[in-house]
């Protein structure tokens, strides 16, 4: 898992509440068991005008040239609600997003995002509206999400502090998922195994 310390990237806004996991990655694209290849299907029903995904919707922000390479998403409350599919953060990360900024997140999505190296940032709705207005006024605006200082920084230097559970923050800073956390304790695990009785 890629460590997250500080990230600067183009921000794009989808100021809608209750964006659920079926909108993030529709069920017909869940057949894969690896994490790669889901980005092309992210927001499929909004990004494309046909089911096959051959005709892009020119009005959808992610299809606009000004937001090419966007890696920070501004969204509405209760982001990631719906089913608990882990494919949702996989699709966001595979598309290129590193951070999602919203007033609130669905609990399971929030944890799944952290476990997959995607930073969910909770800010008050008024602050997100201000950031959204800035991003829409000047498409291509880049924000900085600084996990070391726990703040979002605008190009003008305005700072919006946020909070994150200490353990989750440390895992993101070190790029450790659940397996990485276990491997970090390998010496203790091997010591425990060494003193355990061996049955033959």
C-alpha positions as CSV (number, residue, x, y, z in Angstrom):
1,X,0.0,0.0,0.0
2,X,1.3,3.4,-1.0
3,X,2.2,5.7,2.0
4,X,0.2,8.9,2.3
5,X,2.1,11.8,3.9
6,X,1.3,14.9,1.8
7,X,-0.4,15.0,-1.6
8,X,-1.0,17.9,-3.9
9,X,-3.4,17.4,-6.8
10,X,-6.2,18.7,-9.0
11,X,-9.5,18.7,-7.1
12,X,-12.8,18.0,-8.7
13,X,-16.2,18.4,-7.1
14,X,-19.3,16.2,-7.2
15,X,-21.4,18.1,-4.6
16,X,-24.0,15.4,-4.2
17,X,-25.2,13.8,-0.9
18,X,-25.5,10.0,-0.6
19,X,-23.2,8.9,-3.4
20,X,-23.5,5.2,-2.9
21,X,-21.2,2.3,-3.8
22,X,-23.4,1.2,-6.7
23,X,-22.8,4.7,-8.3
24,X,-19.1,4.4,-7.6
25,X,-18.8,1.0,-9.2
26,X,-22.0,-0.7,-10.5
27,X,-22.5,-4.3,-9.7
28,X,-22.0,-5.6,-13.2
29,X,-18.3,-4.7,-12.9
30,X,-17.5,-6.6,-9.7
31,X,-16.4,-9.9,-11.2
32,X,-12.6,-9.2,-10.9
33,X,-10.9,-10.4,-7.7
34,X,-7.8,-8.2,-8.0
35,X,-7.7,-4.5,-7.2
36,X,-6.7,-3.3,-10.7
37,X,-8.8,-2.4,-13.6
38,X,-11.8,-0.8,-11.8
39,X,-11.0,2.8,-12.5
40,X,-12.4,2.7,-16.0
41,X,-15.8,1.8,-14.5
42,X,-15.8,4.5,-11.8
43,X,-19.1,6.4,-11.9
44,X,-19.9,4.4,-15.0
45,X,-23.6,5.5,-15.2
46,X,-22.7,9.1,-14.9
47,X,-19.5,9.1,-17.0
48,X,-21.0,7.4,-20.1
49,X,-24.1,7.9,-22.1
50,X,-24.3,4.2,-23.1
51,X,-24.1,0.9,-21.2
52,X,-21.0,-0.2,-23.1
53,X,-19.0,2.8,-22.0
54,X,-18.2,3.9,-25.5
55,X,-19.7,7.4,-25.4
56,X,-18.5,9.7,-22.7
57,X,-20.9,12.2,-21.1
58,X,-19.3,15.6,-21.9
59,X,-21.0,17.3,-19.0
60,X,-19.7,15.0,-16.3
61,X,-16.8,16.7,-14.5
62,X,-14.4,13.7,-14.7
63,X,-14.7,13.8,-18.5
64,X,-13.8,17.5,-18.8
65,X,-10.2,18.3,-19.9
66,X,-9.8,20.9,-17.0
67,X,-10.1,18.1,-14.5
68,X,-7.8,15.6,-16.2
69,X,-5.7,13.8,-13.7
70,X,-7.8,14.9,-10.7
71,X,-6.7,13.1,-7.6
72,X,-8.8,14.9,-4.9
73,X,-12.6,14.5,-4.8
74,X,-14.9,16.9,-3.0
75,X,-18.3,15.3,-2.3
76,X,-21.5,15.6,-0.2
77,X,-22.5,14.0,3.0
78,X,-22.8,10.2,3.6
79,X,-20.3,9.4,0.8
80,X,-19.9,5.7,0.1
81,X,-23.3,4.6,1.5
82,X,-25.0,1.4,0.2
83,X,-23.4,-2.0,0.0
84,X,-20.1,-2.7,1.7
85,X,-18.2,-3.6,-1.5
86,X,-14.5,-3.0,-1.2
87,X,-14.4,-2.5,-5.0
88,X,-15.6,1.1,-4.4
89,X,-12.3,2.4,-2.9
90,X,-10.4,0.1,-5.4
91,X,-12.1,1.9,-8.2
92,X,-11.4,5.4,-6.8
93,X,-7.8,4.5,-6.2
94,X,-7.3,2.8,-9.6
95,X,-8.7,5.9,-11.3
96,X,-6.1,8.0,-9.5
97,X,-7.8,9.5,-6.4
98,X,-5.7,9.8,-3.2
99,X,-8.2,11.7,-1.0
100,X,-11.9,12.2,-0.7
101,X,-13.2,15.2,1.2
102,X,-16.8,15.1,2.5
103,X,-18.9,16.2,5.5
104,X,-19.4,12.5,6.4
105,X,-18.8,9.0,5.2
106,X,-20.6,5.7,5.5
107,X,-18.8,3.7,8.2
108,X,-17.8,0.7,6.2
109,X,-16.7,2.7,3.2
110,X,-14.6,4.9,5.5
111,X,-12.7,2.0,6.9
112,X,-12.4,0.3,3.5
113,X,-10.9,3.5,2.1
114,X,-8.2,3.7,4.9
115,X,-7.4,0.0,4.5
116,X,-6.7,0.6,0.8
117,X,-4.6,3.8,1.2
118,X,-7.3,6.2,0.3
119,X,-7.6,9.1,2.7
120,X,-11.2,10.1,3.7
121,X,-11.1,13.7,5.0
122,X,-14.1,15.0,7.0
123,X,-14.6,18.8,6.9
124,X,-17.6,20.9,7.9
125,X,-20.1,21.3,5.0
126,X,-19.5,25.1,4.9
127,X,-15.8,24.6,4.3
128,X,-16.4,22.0,1.6
129,X,-18.8,24.4,-0.1
130,X,-16.1,27.1,-0.1
131,X,-13.6,24.7,-1.6
132,X,-16.1,23.5,-4.2
133,X,-16.8,27.1,-5.2
134,X,-13.1,27.8,-5.6
135,X,-12.6,24.6,-7.7
136,X,-15.5,25.3,-9.9
137,X,-14.6,28.9,-10.4
138,X,-11.1,28.0,-11.5
139,X,-11.1,24.4,-12.9
140,X,-7.8,22.7,-12.5
141,X,-7.2,24.2,-9.0
142,X,-4.9,22.1,-7.0
143,X,-5.3,21.5,-3.3
144,X,-2.8,20.0,-0.8
145,X,-3.9,17.4,1.6
146,X,-1.3,17.1,4.3
147,X,-1.7,14.1,6.6
148,X,1.4,15.0,8.6
149,X,-0.2,18.2,9.7
150,X,-3.8,17.0,9.3
151,X,-4.9,19.9,7.1
152,X,-6.2,20.8,3.6
153,X,-4.4,23.8,2.1
154,X,-5.6,26.0,-0.8
155,X,-3.2,27.6,-3.3
156,X,-3.8,30.9,-1.4
157,X,-2.5,29.3,1.8
158,X,-5.9,28.9,3.5
159,X,-5.8,25.9,5.9
160,X,-8.7,23.6,6.9
161,X,-7.7,21.3,9.8
162,X,-9.2,17.8,10.0
163,X,-9.0,14.9,12.5
164,X,-8.2,11.2,11.9
165,X,-7.9,8.3,14.4
166,X,-4.3,8.0,15.5
167,X,-3.9,4.4,14.5
168,X,-5.5,4.9,11.1
169,X,-3.3,8.0,10.5
170,X,-0.1,6.1,11.4
171,X,-1.0,3.2,9.1
172,X,-1.6,5.6,6.2
173,X,1.6,7.5,6.9
174,X,3.6,4.2,6.9
175,X,1.6,2.7,4.0
176,X,0.6,-0.4,6.0
177,X,-2.6,-2.3,5.5
178,X,-3.8,-5.1,7.8
179,X,-1.2,-7.5,6.4
180,X,1.5,-4.9,6.7
181,X,0.6,-4.4,10.3
182,X,1.0,-8.1,11.0
183,X,4.3,-8.3,9.2
184,X,5.6,-5.4,11.3
185,X,5.1,-7.7,14.3
186,X,6.9,-10.6,12.7
187,X,9.7,-10.8,15.3
188,X,7.1,-11.0,18.1
189,X,5.1,-13.6,16.2
190,X,8.2,-15.8,15.6
191,X,9.2,-15.5,19.2
192,X,5.7,-16.6,20.3
193,X,5.8,-19.5,17.8
194,X,9.2,-20.5,19.0
195,X,8.1,-21.0,22.6
196,X,4.8,-22.7,21.7
197,X,4.7,-26.5,22.2
198,X,5.2,-28.5,19.0
199,X,2.8,-31.4,18.5
200,X,4.1,-34.3,16.4
